[in-house]
Amino acid sequence: MRRHPAAFTEMLRCTLIGQLRNRMALLLAVAFIPVWIAVARLCSSDRPVRFSLGSPGTEAVARASHVSQVANALAAVTLVTGFVMFMETFKAGEMDRRLLLAGYPRLPMLLAKVTAVALVSALLALYTTVVLSASVPVRQVGPLGLGLLGAGLAYGGIGLLLGSLVRGELEGFFLVIMLALVDTGLQNPVLNVVDLSGLEMLPLYGADRMALAAAFTSRTPWSYGLLSLAWSAATSALALLVFHLRTRSHCTGAAAATGIPAPVTAAGPSEAAARTAVRRSR
């Protein structure tokens, strides 16, 4: 039991190091977000746009260029977080199964992945808030950052789920792109001129309403932030369930094929061996 905190810390550290070594992820995070916000600023007009904040009778008016920048910031965060977590989870899948066969405890490994989603989402939300605040006159910077954090958590959980679920890398990329494009397009008040029913069921709904309210009004719909947390919790729980089922069948099948009993995860491997295995996977 004492080895579980050490195993969690080591797995989290190696996961974050793997993220830092992913040059494509760093390029998306550093360059794509400000470029996508700048594109929205250049391609949108200054005409006023009236949009609903979700609740009946709660509407706001803002320039189309400003609304587009907030919407594009949310789209950038969802795409980057979804890509980053999918790539990390998908590429580490085989090594994770090997670590479990070696006796690495399952629970710290799963908790480390969920914690990595939260940390990556928080860093991207902070960076995007700074970039967006320099271009748009934001009314409430803190709630805006929380809205961006909610978007990152929702799609980070989706990336974690797809990385544990799909069989091929191309399928995961396609699903992340299509889901993010459809979601952000329907939530964008500049593009969506018709009130559609059922938008509240989409992952980005709560984060979008909270970010727009924070950017252009003095109201803060805190309840919408819970929708993003619910999506993140649901997708992360499904990802952990898929990971648990797949690794359990993998360990059982390998043990049956070799005649060696499956290792007891509570005992855990030696920390040096696990550390070496994780580093080699990166």
N, C-alpha and C positions, 0 to 999 in steps of 0.2 A: 504494500500500500504506500510505503514511503517513496517508492520509485515513481509513482504516478506524477507528482508535481515536477520532478526532474525530467521525466519523459515528455510531459506537456511543454515545458520550457524549451527543451532541445528541439522538438518537432516544430514549434512555433518559430524559433530562431532560424532553423533551416528553411522553412517555408518562406519567410520574409527575405532571406538571403537569395533564395531562388527567384523571387520577384524582382529583386534589385539587379540580378544578373540577366534578366530578360530584357534585352535592348528594345525589342518591339513594344513591350509594355511601357517602358520608360518614355519612348518616343511618343506613344499615344497620349500618355499622361501629361507630358511637358508641352508638346507642340500642338496636338490635335485640339485640346480644349480651347486655348485662346484663339486659334485659327478659326474654329467653328463658330465661336462667338463673334469674331470680326466679320465673317461671311454674312451672318445674320444682320449685322449692323449696316453693311454695305448694300445688301440686296433688299432691304425693307424700306418702306416709305415712312413718313412721319404722320400719316393719317391716324386719327383716333380710333381705337378699337374698344368696344364695350364687351365685357365678358363676365360670366357668372363665376362666383367663388364656391359654388356648390350648394349652399343653403338658399332657400327661397328668399328673394328680396335682397340678397347680398350681391351687388354688382360693382364693377370697377371700370374705370376708363383710363387708358394709357396709350402712348404712342405705339404704333405697330412695330417700329424698330426696337423699342425697349422690350416689348412683349416677346418678340422673336428672339432676342438675345437670351432672355431667361429660359425660353423653351429650348433653344439650342444648347444652353448650358446643361439643362437636365438631360437632353439627348446625349450629349458628350459624356456625361458622368455614367449614364446607363450603359453605353456602348463600351467604354473603357473598363468599367468594373466587371461587366459581364464577360468581356474577352479575357481579362487578366485572370479572373478566378476559374474560368473554364480551362484555359491553357494550363494553369498550374495543376488543377485537379486531374485533368486528362493525362498529362505527361507523367505525373507522379503515381498514377494508378498501379502500374506494375510493381514499382518499388514499394509502395505501401503494402501490397499483398505479400511481398517477400519479407518485409519487416514483421508482418503478423505471423508468418510461418516461422520466423526466428524467435517468436515469443514476445514481440513488442506489444504492450497493452493497447487495446483498441480504443478505450474511452479517451485517454489523453490525445491520441492521434486525431480523433473526431473533433474534440474541443479545440484543438490547435487550428484546425481548418476554419471553423466558425469564427474564432478570434481573429484570424488573418483577414477574413471578409470584413469584419468591423474596423480593423485598423486601416486597411486599404481604403475603405469607403470614407473614413474620417479624414485621411490625408487628402484624398481627391476632393472632398467637399470643402475643406479649408482652402485649398489652392484655387478651386473654381470660384469660391466666394470672393476671394481677393481680386481675381481677374475680372469678375463680373461687376464688382463694386467700383472698379476703376472706369467702367464704361457706361454704367447705368446708375442713375440717382436712386439708390436703394433706400427705402424708408426704414426697414428693420433688418439689419445685417445678421444678427444672431438667428432669428427664425428662418431667414433665407438659407443660412448654412445648415440648419437642421432639416429643411426641406431637401436640399441637395444630398445630405447624409442619408435621408430616407430612401431617395432614389438609388443611391449606391448600395444600400443594404438590400433592397428588394432585388436588384439585378445581380448583385454579388451572390445572393442565395440561389438565383436562377442559374448563374454560371456554375456554381458548385453542384447543383443538381444535374445539369447537363453533362458536366465532366464526369460524374459518377454513373450516368445513365447511358449515354450514346456510345456506339461502338467505333465511330470514326471521327476524325478531327474535322473534316469538311462538314459533316452533318451538324456538329456543334456550332461551328462558325455561322452556318446558314441560319440556324434556329435563333441564335443570339441577335443577328442582324435583322431578321425579319420581325421578330417580336418587338425589338426596340424601335424599329422604324414605324411599325403599325401603331404601337402604343403612343409614341411621342407625336406622331402625325395627328392622331385623333384627339390628343389632349391640347394641341396647340390652338389657342383661340384665333390666331391670324389665319390659319388654314381651315379650321373647322368652323364654318359659319352657320351650321345647323346644330341645334341642340339634340344630341343623340342620347337615347336611353341605354343604360348598361355600361356607361363609361366608368362608373364607380367600381366595377368588377376588375378593371385592368390594374396591373401592378403600379403604374405610375400615377394613378389618379390622386391619391392622398398627397404624395410629394409635390405634384404639380400645383394643386390648389393651395397648399401651404406656402410654396415658393412664390407664387403669383401674389397672394395676399400680403406676404412679407415685403415684397419688392415695391408694391404700388399702393398699399393701404396701411392704416395704423392698426388694423385688426389682425389677430393671430389665431387662426383656427387650429388649436392644438389637437383637437380630436382627429383631424386628418392625418396627423403624424402617426397615429396608432395604426392606420391602414398599411403604411409602409412597413412598420414593425411586424404586423401580422403576416404580410407577404414574406418578409425575410425569415420569420420563424417557421412558417409553413414550408417554404422551399428548402431551408436548411434541414428541417426535420426529415423531409422526404429524401434529401441527399444522404443524410446519415443512415436512414433506413436502407436505401439501396446499397450503400457502401457496406453496411453490416451484413446484408443478405449475400452479397456477392463474395465478400471475403470469407464469410463462414462456409459457403459451399466450396470455395477455392481451397480453403485449409482442409476441409473434410475430404475432398477429392484427392488432394495431394497425399494426405496421410494414408488413405486407403490404397492408393497406387503404390506407395513405397513401403507400406507395412509399418511405418513409424507412427506412433501415436501423435495426435495433434498437440502442439505445445500449450501449456497452461498460461493464459495471458496474464494472470494475476502475478505470476512470478517475474515476468519481464525479462528482457535480454540484458546482457551486460551493456552498460552505458557506452563504452568505447566502441563496441561492435555496432550498435545501433547508430551512433554518431557517424561512423565511417560509412555505413550503408547509405544513410540519408545524404551525406555530402557527395558521394559518388553519383547519386541519382540526379544531382543538380549540374 
